[in-house]
Amino acid sequence: MKLTAEQQALVGEELSRYLESTDSRKMVADLVDAAREASALPVYADMGGALLITTEGDVLIVSTNQVWDRNAKWETEADPQWRLLARIAASERYPQLSFLRPTRPVSAVDCEACNGTGSVEFSGCAARCGGCWSTGWIEVPEANPPPTGSAGG
């Protein structure tokens, strides 16, 4: 996702706050050194790793098979669903970054797995919905999309 200069500055401000304040490290304090080294804002973590967003809008992944310090290795996340989840998590964790949340398409319908909430509950514990990747909706393709590659005539 390409960010405007203004959006890049907002991500940078949140990253600075995260690195400077122990209060803003509510997610995972262990990521501070990796975040500083990668110049990326931590937005999501689970047992498989952590997702961070750079000021340019790229999503990085840091796996849990290593210590999350300044020597931690990260790579650009290639999976579009994980990149989507990173954007949603960032917009929820950092309200100033609400521009990262995708806009619901007109053709979308509520996700049946989570009833449009983006999260599901198991034994009293809330979790992000895997059916819609936490959006709360599923995009429905057009029944008769227009042909591509023709000028109509």
Secondary structure as GFF3:
##gff-version 3
##sequence-region A 1 153
A	DSSP	alpha_helix	5	20	.	.	.	ID=ss1
A	DSSP	three_ten_helix	22	24	.	.	.	ID=ss2
A	DSSP	three_ten_helix	29	31	.	.	.	ID=ss3
A	DSSP	alpha_helix	32	38	.	.	.	ID=ss4
A	DSSP	beta_strand	40	46	.	.	.	ID=ss5
A	DSSP	beta_strand	49	54	.	.	.	ID=ss6
A	DSSP	beta_strand	59	63	.	.	.	ID=ss7
A	DSSP	beta_strand	75	76	.	.	.	ID=ss8
A	DSSP	alpha_helix	80	93	.	.	.	ID=ss9
A	DSSP	three_ten_helix	95	100	.	.	.	ID=ss10
A	DSSP	beta_strand	109	110	.	.	.	ID=ss11
A	DSSP	beta_strand	119	122	.	.	.	ID=ss12
A	DSSP	beta_strand	125	128	.	.	.	ID=ss13
A	DSSP	beta_strand	137	138	.	.	.	ID=ss14
###
